């Protein structure tokens, strides 16, 4: 949800940062301690320090001993956990009909664009020009993109070359290897990809065999398993970049088309406890969702098939507390949203369009880990 007191909260976050109580780069409060212990009437609270009362969370503006949250209004600000505020939906204009997966290395945002043979790049702070064709992927149309400390990886398919591949280049864009790993030939498709340490996970489809898989490979190219986990013959696994990892599971955007069900599937990193439809999206959603994991939740972009949408939803990794309209749609774009990524005090997502490509953008919203 959007905070009603967004401007006040942002101002307080900046003050807390200056006071050393909050680190916007990591989202940690008070040196990594418990951010909201029960309110203690016997102590004072400096700016940015937190307390909980009656299941609600508060940040101190500057509270003297005995000034209770919810009673002394001038001393405290009531906040929602992990609230998104101050959305900028046209933060970085992009020139593509087809934004897919979005990732960052902390300096740049990297954008895969299905149906276009290149990777786009923009500075994380929005300065400078968006580089629409930063890496030429040599005819491969990438749907997935991931970055390590040394390389950028992409996964996709070439209708002209009739093969699906994983490509890579050094993080500065040099030494590109567009066909670093060939996954399959005609009738195979590679969708999104996601890194967990030295393992790259990707969604892979063999249309001829009518099978969809989650595959994996080490970042040095070893231990390739393109058919690691069968996600079922009905699913469209990881379509349009929708795949992420939380350290224990791989999650992917999925579509049970025969039943008009769309949602998220998952499996443990050891291949066990496969869940075909772990979370189901609300009625009217399409299949082209971006996914990202952050701090105990899976965040997903909206991709409605029956109406326009460009918002963001989320669900806890135990399946509880689903919030499909966490960051509501403005209905300002046709085609929904795609890639999504967190970094520092911001969440970024790519907004698609079915109209002119100049209408598409990378959006961002300031958020608070509290």
C-alpha atoms as one frame of an Amber mdcrd trajectory, in Angstrom:
protein
   0.000   0.000   0.000   1.036   3.639  -0.415   1.687   5.482   2.802  -0.512
   8.505   3.534   2.405  10.138   5.361   4.951   9.317   2.655   6.739  12.675
   2.667   7.057  12.685   6.457   8.337   9.104   6.512  10.962   9.777   3.832
  12.140  12.867   5.692  12.457  10.811   8.871  14.380   8.066   7.050  16.876
  10.630   5.811  17.250  12.042   9.318  17.726   8.551  10.726  20.393   7.880
   8.093  22.268  11.038   9.096  22.042   9.978  12.742  23.460   6.542  11.956
  20.288   4.715  12.979  19.414   3.519   9.489  21.553   2.290   6.583  19.666
   2.798   3.290  22.128   0.617   1.364  21.235  -2.468   3.392  17.909  -1.537
   4.951  19.282  -2.254   8.434  18.221  -0.324  11.513  20.215   0.406  14.661
  23.353  -1.516  13.681  21.392  -4.603  12.666  19.626  -5.024  15.998  15.934
  -5.710  16.545  14.277  -2.672  14.957  11.014  -2.695  16.932  11.325  -4.058
  20.476   8.392  -3.440  22.825   8.159   0.206  23.888  10.019   0.897  27.133
   8.478   3.686  29.220  11.711   4.016  31.219  13.901   5.206  28.324  14.106
   7.976  25.746  14.202   7.322  21.971  16.416   9.198  19.527  15.418   9.954
  15.955  15.040   6.795  13.868  14.778   4.381  16.789  11.819   2.049  16.757
   9.316   0.593  19.211   6.183  -1.541  19.037   2.941  -1.080  20.937  -0.148
  -3.233  20.487   1.122  -4.834  17.289   1.837  -1.478  15.634   5.286  -0.190
  14.699   6.578   3.318  15.347   9.697   5.354  14.555  10.735   8.056  16.992
  10.972  11.658  15.844  12.535  12.303  19.226  10.716  10.855  22.208  11.486
  11.686  25.817  11.106   9.181  28.634   7.460   8.240  29.046   6.246   9.626
  25.722   4.144   6.729  24.490   3.681   5.891  20.782   0.117   6.602  19.715
  -0.384   9.017  22.600   2.338  11.605  22.039   1.677  12.263  18.332   4.504
  14.769  17.889   7.113  12.289  19.156   6.396   9.283  16.913   5.492   8.313
  13.329   3.315   5.253  12.699   4.642   3.163   9.814   3.724   0.009   7.900
   6.270  -2.761   7.547   8.170  -2.598   4.269   6.005   0.203   2.902   6.472
   1.477  -0.649   6.200   5.233  -0.957   6.698   8.009  -3.483   6.398   6.027
  -6.733   7.983   7.499  -9.883   6.434   5.524 -12.716   8.390   7.252 -15.483
  11.753   7.303 -13.704  13.742   6.086 -16.747  12.034   6.153 -20.180  12.880
   3.092 -22.276  12.266   2.407 -25.958  10.897  -1.105 -26.134   7.544  -2.846
 -26.382   8.892  -5.880 -24.567  10.733  -5.346 -21.256  11.362  -8.662 -19.524
  13.752  -9.327 -16.613  15.418  -6.469 -14.715  18.522  -6.807 -12.465  21.158
  -4.538 -10.949  24.780  -4.701  -9.842  24.426  -1.616  -7.646  25.612   0.795
 -10.332  23.492  -0.054 -13.371  20.095  -1.565 -14.113  20.205  -4.230 -16.844
  17.108  -5.021 -18.901  16.353  -8.115 -20.979  13.890  -7.490 -23.817  12.171
 -10.494 -25.340  11.693 -10.255 -29.120  14.689  -7.875 -29.321  18.317  -9.133
 -29.738  20.078  -6.988 -27.149  20.433  -6.033 -23.473  19.621  -2.510 -22.319
  21.386  -0.638 -19.518  20.695   2.464 -17.408  22.392   4.024 -14.410  20.705
   3.116 -11.141  20.345   6.769 -10.118  18.660   7.699 -13.397  21.450   9.961
 -14.644  22.825   9.736 -18.175  21.170   8.194 -21.204  19.426   4.840 -21.328
  21.539   2.520 -23.528  18.931   0.568 -25.459  21.375  -1.715 -27.318  24.220
  -1.878 -24.807  25.067  -5.531 -25.604  24.280  -7.041 -29.006  23.225 -10.628
 -28.272  23.872 -11.753 -31.857  20.324 -12.663 -32.813  19.374 -14.170 -29.448
  16.212 -12.634 -27.983  16.862 -12.623 -24.229  14.045 -13.010 -21.720  16.276
 -13.489 -18.684  19.269 -11.585 -17.330  21.410 -12.012 -14.192  24.634 -10.468
 -12.895  27.466 -11.774 -10.754  30.494  -9.884  -9.498  32.299 -10.482 -12.801
  29.753 -11.365 -15.507  26.357 -10.630 -16.935  24.351 -13.665 -18.099  21.291
 -13.856 -20.327  18.936 -16.628 -21.441  16.819 -16.631 -24.570  15.979 -18.007
 -27.996  16.716 -17.143 -31.607  13.970 -17.858 -34.134  16.471 -17.264 -36.958
  19.172 -19.524 -35.501  16.574 -21.970 -34.150  18.301 -22.538 -30.823  17.944
 -21.574 -27.172  21.047 -20.456 -25.304  22.622 -18.914 -22.258  25.006 -16.104
 -23.156  27.400 -14.101 -21.063  29.850 -11.187 -21.128  32.115  -9.464 -18.674
  30.277  -6.959 -16.514  31.644  -4.050 -18.534  30.070  -5.561 -21.662  33.347
  -6.798 -23.150  34.165 -10.334 -24.299  30.575 -11.283 -25.162  29.827 -14.989
 -25.659  26.302 -14.987 -27.126  26.207 -18.782 -27.396  28.177 -19.636 -24.264
  25.886 -22.607 -23.564  23.530 -24.012 -26.225  20.568 -25.563 -24.420  18.639
 -26.911 -27.378  17.655 -26.544 -30.999  14.444 -25.777 -32.844  11.353 -25.912
 -30.637  13.197 -25.151 -27.404  12.893 -21.899 -25.474  14.852 -20.368 -22.577
  13.012 -17.873 -20.379  14.112 -16.144 -17.164  17.283 -16.823 -15.173  18.397
 -16.117 -11.607  21.637 -16.488  -9.656  22.162 -18.085  -6.267  25.854 -17.920
  -5.443  27.685 -19.796  -8.188  24.578 -21.486  -9.600  22.478 -20.026 -12.403
  18.864 -21.265 -12.526  16.774 -20.856 -15.676  13.372 -21.765 -17.094  13.529
 -24.004 -20.169  10.893 -25.429 -22.502  10.970 -28.198 -25.084   7.832 -27.606
 -27.159   8.409 -30.756 -29.181   8.307 -32.918 -26.076   5.667 -30.652 -24.495
   7.729 -30.376 -21.339   8.766 -27.403 -19.217  11.742 -27.489 -16.886  13.794
 -25.535 -14.422  17.446 -26.014 -15.311  20.677 -25.027 -13.628  24.373 -24.621
 -14.393  27.440 -23.392 -12.540  28.697 -19.923 -13.470  31.896 -21.469 -14.846
  29.791 -23.513 -17.294  30.116 -26.826 -15.474  27.413 -29.146 -14.118  24.784
 -28.251 -16.707  21.337 -29.757 -15.997  18.945 -28.196 -18.484  16.219 -30.637
 -17.408  16.756 -30.518 -13.658  13.145 -30.262 -12.404  10.136 -31.031 -14.598
   7.517 -28.413 -13.827   4.818 -30.375 -15.692   3.689 -30.658 -19.261   0.982
 -28.050 -18.825   2.954 -25.245 -17.232   4.596 -22.295 -18.947   7.523 -21.972
 -16.564   9.240 -18.685 -15.933   7.687 -16.886 -18.892   9.076 -13.395 -19.550
  11.761 -13.395 -16.889   9.659 -14.484 -13.933  12.141 -16.444 -11.816  13.911
 -15.757  -8.526  15.727 -17.537  -5.655  15.466 -16.964  -1.896  18.312 -19.186
  -0.655  16.063 -22.212  -0.056  13.710 -22.289  -3.079  13.531 -21.400  -6.757
  10.299 -19.578  -7.708   8.931 -19.054 -11.224   5.927 -17.441 -12.898   3.628
 -20.170 -14.140   0.473 -20.684 -16.162  -1.984 -23.580 -15.997  -3.598 -22.474
 -19.234  -6.064 -25.342 -19.461  -7.562 -24.175 -16.177  -6.986 -20.416 -16.710
  -4.843 -20.317 -13.570  -1.767 -18.118 -13.261   0.611 -17.897 -10.345   3.980
 -18.900  -8.896   5.503 -22.361  -8.647   8.478 -23.327  -6.520  10.872 -26.126
  -5.601  13.615 -26.492  -2.997  17.206 -26.034  -4.135  17.838 -29.752  -3.619
  15.005 -30.541  -6.057  12.561 -31.702  -3.394   9.103 -30.453  -2.382   7.990
 -29.347  -5.833   4.848 -27.174  -5.741   3.207 -26.753  -9.116   1.046 -23.771
  -8.110   2.380 -22.502  -4.790   0.611 -19.119  -5.047  -2.276 -18.314  -7.406
  -2.678 -14.807  -8.806  -6.101 -13.123  -8.655  -8.552 -13.674 -11.500  -7.780
 -11.662 -14.628  -4.000 -11.921 -14.378  -1.806 -12.933 -17.309   1.368 -15.029
 -17.191   4.099 -12.457 -17.881   5.097 -11.534 -14.337   8.459 -10.418 -13.033
   9.551 -11.858  -9.674  12.062 -10.864  -7.027  12.768 -12.070  -3.500  13.390
  -9.636  -0.689  13.435 -10.080   3.079  10.995 -12.940   3.486   8.628 -12.063
   0.643   8.228 -12.738  -3.069   7.377  -9.556  -4.979   5.678  -9.783  -8.365
   4.713  -7.312 -11.050   1.146  -7.154 -12.324   0.252  -8.449 -15.791  -3.490
  -8.508 -16.152  -4.948 -10.039 -19.271  -8.377  -8.450 -18.954  -7.418  -4.919
 -17.890  -4.437  -2.597 -17.796  -2.127  -2.751 -14.789   1.338  -1.602 -13.779
   1.428  -2.292 -10.058   3.358  -4.603  -7.722   2.114  -7.332  -5.380   3.784
  -9.505  -2.773   3.338 -12.625  -0.644   5.285 -14.049   2.327   7.415 -17.092
   1.458   5.283 -19.290   3.734   2.305 -18.353   1.515   0.685 -16.072   4.078
  -0.467 -12.465   3.845  -0.869 -12.107   0.061  -1.091  -8.471  -1.063  -1.689
  -8.423  -4.840  -2.338  -4.667  -4.776   0.518  -3.726  -2.450   1.641  -0.991
  -4.857  -1.588  -0.289  -6.747  -1.855   0.142 -10.491  -2.388   3.594 -11.958
  -3.840   2.145 -15.180  -1.530   4.503 -17.057   0.010   1.776 -19.203  -1.317
  -1.001 -21.388   0.472  -4.294 -21.118   1.251  -4.431 -17.406   4.663  -4.623
 -15.740   7.534  -7.059 -16.124  10.967  -7.197 -14.443  11.382  -6.161 -10.810
  14.406  -5.708  -8.520  15.223  -4.223  -5.100  18.282  -2.156  -4.263  19.010
   0.136  -1.327  16.061   2.395  -0.549  14.274   1.700  -3.844  12.256  -0.923
  -5.694  12.491  -0.801  -9.514  10.193  -2.387 -12.104   9.790  -2.261 -15.885
   6.481  -0.997 -17.280   5.382  -2.453 -20.590   3.148  -0.944 -23.267   1.024
  -2.140 -26.137   1.139   1.333 -27.684   4.185   3.363 -28.663   7.448   2.000
 -27.184   8.290   5.521 -25.966   5.486   5.091 -23.407   7.379   2.306 -21.596
   9.638   3.033 -18.629  11.547   1.758 -15.635   9.645   2.869 -12.564  10.870
   3.125  -8.989   9.433   3.671  -5.539  11.195   4.530  -2.308  10.617   1.947
   0.362  11.396   1.443   4.017  12.579  -1.740   5.685  11.180  -1.238   9.158
